[in-house]
Amino acid sequence: MFLRAAFSPSGRGGSPWLRLALGASLLALLASGGRAAGPAEVVIRASDPRFLYEGRIDARDPAAPVLAWQGSRISIDFEGPLLAIDFTKADGKNFIDVHVDGKVWVAAVAEGGPSRVAYPLPLSQGRHHLSLHKRQEAAAGSFAFGGIGIAQGSRAWAPRPPAYSLKMEFYGDSITAGACDEDGPSDQWEDRRTHNGELCYAAVTGEAYNADWRNISVSGIGIVTGWIPVVAGQTWDKLYPAADAPAADLSLWTPDVVCVNLGDNDADYPKAHGLPFPEGFDARYTELIRAIRKAYPRAEVVMLLGGMESGSQSVQLNAEWGRAVARLEAADPRMHHFVFRHWTPSHPRVSDHRVLADELISWLRGQAFMERFISR
């Protein structure tokens, strides 16, 4: 396994990246999946209350909480010159952004487990802030966090609780997931390192409003049909992107604003296969939004459309979506809609996501329901 480090001066990601190849000794350690002999250390287990977990995380086993959904985060403060990150198990392709004191290192999590990733950069003896961010979407893979190793005699602390202004949740497909956003001219699905959910429009919008944001998006998913077997009504409230996955306890975290951007695949998949636009889209979309409303009775729900040509330019999708939106807004004053002007023929790249985010940020700024959050 060959890992590269990536650095960003600030935030959850950035470009351009400076990539550094790791040394042979670290590669040997990662390939073995074990704990090579090294400096004496203390291991802080995942169940330690000093860890701050944020996101829709499967915490049924406190010793091995599973991060599936993109943008999920784990934070802790520690001191000393040593840092290693432990995983008890991983399925699929997983990448994490490792934030330490404002620098970002991108690391791969070895499939299977248990495994360990050693932080390769020099650390001082002083106090450091660590934040781990799941980079790619849930459908690509998930991993169980085991804890961290720090130098023997070093201390760890619970991080300062973030002073968020509001809570935002995003539901969507590959557009909202950030699929292919760091790819070159062509979309590719083999190396998920370049599918960076930390730079998608949802993340950028959430950061702009100092929000505790969650991203529950699945590439290929639709309302009635899509490129994968499951539809949004089967996964939106689950711990994993599968119809038979355990339900999430939605009472543990309640968003102030919910944004839903779905329908693109309902237009794209049938068109690619010479099929008509799916029957029942209007009713199924309405059913999904009402289910979200039932779960979050006081949230502002923003129904989004667009971002890619296949959905933005579909006359039938725009008509069906528009009918559903009109019906929902007429019955509920906390329902709203916004249509992106910008769209791309392939998946949006980072620059496109910034344009999409700018559009949404600007529109939200003009909405009366946002005033109480902006003023905080």
BELPEPE-V683056 format. One record per run of one state. SS is the DSSP state (H for helix, E for strand, L for the rest). FROM is the first residue (numbers start at 1). TO is the last residue. If there is no record, write none. Layout:
BEGIN
SS&FROM&TO + SS&FROM&TO
END
This chain:
BEGIN
L&1&3 + E&4&7 + L&8&17 + E&18&21 + L&22&23 + H&24&32 + L&33&40 + E&41&45 + L&46&51 + E&52&54 + L&55&57 + E&58&58 + L&59&61 + H&62&64 + L&65&65 + E&66&67 + L&68&72 + E&73&79 + L&80&82 + E&83&92 + L&93&93 + E&94&100 + L&101&102 + E&103&109 + L&110&111 + E&112&112 + L&113&114 + E&115&118 + L&119&126 + E&127&134 + L&135&137 + H&138&140 + E&141&151 + L&152&155 + E&156&157 + L&158&165 + E&166&172 + L&173&173 + H&174&177 + L&178&191 + H&192&194 + L&195&196 + H&197&199 + L&200&200 + H&201&208 + L&209&210 + E&211&217 + L&218&231 + H&232&235 + L&236&237 + E&238&238 + L&239&246 + E&247&247 + L&248&249 + H&250&252 + L&253&256 + E&257&261 + L&262&263 + H&264&272 + L&273&280 + H&281&295 + L&296&299 + E&300&305 + L&306&307 + E&308&308 + H&309&312 + L&313&314 + H&315&331 + L&332&334 + E&335&339 + L&340&343 + E&344&344 + L&345&349 + H&350&365 + L&366&367 + H&368&374 + L&375&376
END
